[in-house]
Amino acid sequence: MTRLTLTVNGDPRVIEGPATLADLLRQLELDARMVVVELNREIVRRPRLAETEVQNGDSVELVHFVGGG
């Protein structure tokens, strides 16, 4: 395992790698059905989260949907 330094929503975060975006969401305790994921300024569709690996220095933006009315 290696340590990866990512920027997640503007904040530095260190995770164990190799890791996919799905792994990152699990570590953050986020439901993939409730977020939009952007990796290095490109939106990643939900079916690709488990196959898209994050690399050292990547920038990840997460938009979490919250219900309400």
N, CA and C atoms as an extended XYZ file, in Angstrom:
207
Properties=species:S:1:pos:R:3:atomname:S:1:resname:S:1:resid:I:1 pbc="F F F"
N         0.846       -1.188        0.000 N   MET     1
C         0.000        0.000        0.000 CA  MET     1
C         0.885        1.243        0.000 C   MET     1
N         0.365        2.252       -0.656 N   THR     2
C         1.050        3.533       -0.690 CA  THR     2
C         0.097        4.603       -0.197 C   THR     2
N         0.655        5.709        0.195 N   ARG     3
C        -0.156        6.826        0.638 CA  ARG     3
C        -0.324        7.797       -0.521 C   ARG     3
N        -1.566        8.187       -0.750 N   LEU     4
C        -1.887        9.141       -1.806 CA  LEU     4
C        -2.373       10.438       -1.173 C   LEU     4
N        -1.874       11.547       -1.672 N   THR     5
C        -2.349       12.843       -1.212 CA  THR     5
C        -3.255       13.413       -2.295 C   THR     5
N        -4.510       13.636       -1.936 N   LEU     6
C        -5.520       14.172       -2.845 CA  LEU     6
C        -6.020       15.503       -2.302 C   LEU     6
N        -6.642       16.260       -3.157 N   THR     7
C        -7.391       17.428       -2.715 CA  THR     7
C        -8.860       17.081       -2.884 C   THR     7
N        -9.605       17.084       -1.779 N   VAL     8
C       -11.024       16.744       -1.810 CA  VAL     8
C       -11.807       17.971       -1.357 C   VAL     8
N       -12.586       18.509       -2.272 N   ASN     9
C       -13.349       19.738       -2.017 CA  ASN     9
C       -12.467       20.836       -1.431 C   ASN     9
N       -11.262       20.965       -1.992 N   GLY    10
C       -10.358       22.036       -1.603 CA  GLY    10
C        -9.465       21.739       -0.417 C   GLY    10
N        -9.665       20.614        0.250 N   ASP    11
C        -8.869       20.275        1.430 CA  ASP    11
C        -7.954       19.087        1.139 C   ASP    11
N        -6.702       19.142        1.616 N   PRO    12
C        -5.818       17.997        1.417 CA  PRO    12
C        -6.280       16.797        2.233 C   PRO    12
N        -6.152       15.614        1.646 N   ARG    13
C        -6.546       14.385        2.337 CA  ARG    13
C        -5.568       13.301        1.916 C   ARG    13
N        -5.117       12.509        2.891 N   VAL    14
C        -4.215       11.397        2.620 CA  VAL    14
C        -5.001       10.106        2.785 C   VAL    14
N        -4.924        9.238        1.758 N   ILE    15
C        -5.608        7.947        1.809 CA  ILE    15
C        -4.622        6.851        1.439 C   ILE    15
N        -4.982        5.623        1.756 N   GLU    16
C        -4.169        4.475        1.369 CA  GLU    16
C        -4.517        4.086       -0.065 C   GLU    16
N        -3.497        3.796       -0.854 N   GLY    17
C        -3.727        3.413       -2.241 CA  GLY    17
C        -3.101        2.070       -2.520 C   GLY    17
N        -3.356        1.510       -3.647 N   PRO    18
C        -4.191        2.080       -4.697 CA  PRO    18
C        -5.662        2.145       -4.278 C   PRO    18
N        -6.371        3.126       -4.841 N   ALA    19
C        -7.774        3.317       -4.477 CA  ALA    19
C        -8.541        3.849       -5.680 C   ALA    19
N        -9.801        3.468       -5.745 N   THR    20
C       -10.701        3.988       -6.775 CA  THR    20
C       -11.563        5.092       -6.165 C   THR    20
N       -12.314        5.758       -7.009 N   LEU    21
C       -13.245        6.762       -6.490 CA  LEU    21
C       -14.294        6.118       -5.595 C   LEU    21
N       -14.714        4.898       -5.915 N   ALA    22
C       -15.676        4.190       -5.060 CA  ALA    22
C       -15.063        3.932       -3.684 C   ALA    22
N       -13.776        3.565       -3.635 N   ASP    23
C       -13.090        3.371       -2.351 CA  ASP    23
C       -13.074        4.671       -1.553 C   ASP    23
N       -12.779        5.760       -2.225 N   LEU    24
C       -12.740        7.064       -1.554 CA  LEU    24
C       -14.104        7.401       -0.959 C   LEU    24
N       -15.169        7.193       -1.727 N   LEU    25
C       -16.509        7.474       -1.212 CA  LEU    25
C       -16.819        6.617        0.012 C   LEU    25
N       -16.419        5.355       -0.014 N   ARG    26
C       -16.635        4.485        1.156 CA  ARG    26
C       -15.881        5.020        2.370 C   ARG    26
N       -14.631        5.448        2.171 N   GLN    27
C       -13.840        5.984        3.278 CA  GLN    27
C       -14.480        7.234        3.855 C   GLN    27
N       -15.129        8.016        2.993 N   LEU    28
C       -15.791        9.242        3.442 CA  LEU    28
C       -17.220        8.990        3.922 C   LEU    28
N       -17.646        7.716        3.865 N   GLU    29
C       -18.983        7.303        4.272 CA  GLU    29
C       -20.069        8.043        3.493 C   GLU    29
N       -19.858        8.133        2.162 N   LEU    30
C       -20.824        8.766        1.275 CA  LEU    30
C       -21.432        7.716        0.361 C   LEU    30
N       -22.718        7.835        0.115 N   ASP    31
C       -23.440        6.940       -0.773 CA  ASP    31
C       -23.255        7.444       -2.207 C   ASP    31
N       -22.718        6.617       -3.069 N   ALA    32
C       -22.449        7.004       -4.452 CA  ALA    32
C       -23.711        7.463       -5.176 C   ALA    32
N       -24.873        7.019       -4.720 N   ARG    33
C       -26.126        7.437       -5.355 CA  ARG    33
C       -26.505        8.860       -4.997 C   ARG    33
N       -25.833        9.422       -3.996 N   MET    34
C       -26.208       10.742       -3.495 CA  MET    34
C       -25.164       11.821       -3.773 C   MET    34
N       -24.174       11.518       -4.613 N   VAL    35
C       -23.137       12.508       -4.907 CA  VAL    35
C       -22.845       12.557       -6.403 C   VAL    35
N       -22.355       13.691       -6.825 N   VAL    36
C       -21.757       13.849       -8.144 CA  VAL    36
C       -20.269       13.962       -7.896 C   VAL    36
N       -19.476       13.213       -8.673 N   VAL    37
C       -18.027       13.181       -8.473 CA  VAL    37
C       -17.339       13.803       -9.680 C   VAL    37
N       -16.454       14.752       -9.382 N   GLU    38
C       -15.644       15.375      -10.416 CA  GLU    38
C       -14.187       15.072      -10.103 C   GLU    38
N       -13.470       14.509      -11.058 N   LEU    39
C       -12.061       14.174      -10.895 CA  LEU    39
C       -11.264       15.020      -11.879 C   LEU    39
N       -10.414       15.881      -11.325 N   ASN    40
C        -9.589       16.762      -12.163 CA  ASN    40
C       -10.427       17.502      -13.203 C   ASN    40
N       -11.549       18.073      -12.723 N   ARG    41
C       -12.442       18.919      -13.511 CA  ARG    41
C       -13.267       18.165      -14.558 C   ARG    41
N       -13.376       16.853      -14.387 N   GLU    42
C       -14.192       16.060      -15.303 CA  GLU    42
C       -15.154       15.191      -14.499 C   GLU    42
N       -16.439       15.269      -14.820 N   ILE    43
C       -17.435       14.479      -14.098 CA  ILE    43
C       -17.258       13.004      -14.437 C   ILE    43
N       -17.300       12.178      -13.398 N   VAL    44
C       -17.178       10.726      -13.570 CA  VAL    44
C       -18.557       10.128      -13.315 C   VAL    44
N       -19.077        9.435      -14.284 N   ARG    45
C       -20.388        8.802      -14.148 CA  ARG    45
C       -20.334        7.672      -13.129 C   ARG    45
N       -21.448        7.469      -12.455 N   ARG    46
C       -21.534        6.483      -11.376 CA  ARG    46
C       -21.027        5.085      -11.767 C   ARG    46
N       -21.360        4.555      -12.946 N   PRO    47
C       -20.874        3.211      -13.279 CA  PRO    47
C       -19.344        3.113      -13.364 C   PRO    47
N       -18.655        4.236      -13.535 N   ARG    48
C       -17.199        4.214      -13.660 CA  ARG    48
C       -16.467        4.464      -12.341 C   ARG    48
N       -17.176        4.733      -11.256 N   LEU    49
C       -16.517        5.041       -9.981 CA  LEU    49
C       -15.639        3.898       -9.491 C   LEU    49
N       -16.083        2.660       -9.675 N   ALA    50
C       -15.329        1.506       -9.169 CA  ALA    50
C       -14.117        1.172      -10.033 C   ALA    50
N       -14.054        1.713      -11.232 N   GLU    51
C       -12.919        1.401      -12.111 CA  GLU    51
C       -11.962        2.578      -12.284 C   GLU    51
N       -12.318        3.741      -11.761 N   THR    52
C       -11.490        4.927      -11.912 CA  THR    52
C       -10.582        5.084      -10.700 C   THR    52
N        -9.290        4.853      -10.918 N   GLU    53
C        -8.321        4.963       -9.827 CA  GLU    53
C        -7.910        6.415       -9.627 C   GLU    53
N        -7.713        6.777       -8.371 N   VAL    54
C        -7.187        8.098       -8.056 CA  VAL    54
C        -5.666        8.001       -7.974 C   VAL    54
N        -5.019        9.091       -8.341 N   GLN    55
C        -3.563        9.164       -8.348 CA  GLN    55
C        -3.109       10.259       -7.397 C   GLN    55
N        -1.877       10.143       -6.954 N   ASN    56
C        -1.291       11.173       -6.103 CA  ASN    56
C        -1.432       12.535       -6.788 C   ASN    56
N        -1.935       13.537       -6.061 N   GLY    57
C        -2.076       14.884       -6.593 CA  GLY    57
C        -3.402       15.169       -7.266 C   GLY    57
N        -4.281       14.162       -7.387 N   ASP    58
C        -5.583       14.383       -8.021 CA  ASP    58
C        -6.432       15.347       -7.208 C   ASP    58
N        -7.325       16.023       -7.917 N   SER    59
C        -8.299       16.908       -7.289 CA  SER    59
C        -9.685       16.303       -7.474 C   SER    59
N       -10.393       16.116       -6.367 N   VAL    60
C       -11.729       15.513       -6.387 CA  VAL    60
C       -12.716       16.515       -5.787 C   VAL    60
N       -13.788       16.773       -6.509 N   GLU    61
C       -14.868       17.600       -5.991 CA  GLU    61
C       -16.099       16.722       -5.846 C   GLU    61
N       -16.736       16.809       -4.700 N   LEU    62
C       -17.929       16.012       -4.413 CA  LEU    62
C       -19.084       16.948       -4.101 C   LEU    62
N       -20.195       16.748       -4.803 N   VAL    63
C       -21.405       17.490       -4.522 CA  VAL    63
C       -22.398       16.491       -3.947 C   VAL    63
N       -22.789       16.726       -2.704 N   HIS    64
C       -23.678       15.809       -1.984 CA  HIS    64
C       -25.087       16.358       -2.016 C   HIS    64
N       -26.020       15.543       -2.506 N   PHE    65
C       -27.413       15.963       -2.578 CA  PHE    65
C       -28.084       15.760       -1.225 C   PHE    65
N       -28.855       16.755       -0.824 N   VAL    66
C       -29.592       16.677        0.430 CA  VAL    66
C       -31.062       16.946        0.112 C   VAL    66
N       -31.918       16.050        0.560 N   GLY    67
C       -33.350       16.232        0.324 CA  GLY    67
C       -33.935       17.283        1.242 C   GLY    67
N       -35.037       17.793        0.864 N   GLY    68
C       -35.694       18.787        1.703 CA  GLY    68
C       -36.766       19.488        0.894 C   GLY    68
N       -37.345       20.454        1.491 N   GLY    69
C       -38.380       21.122        0.725 CA  GLY    69
C       -38.905       22.229        1.485 C   GLY    69
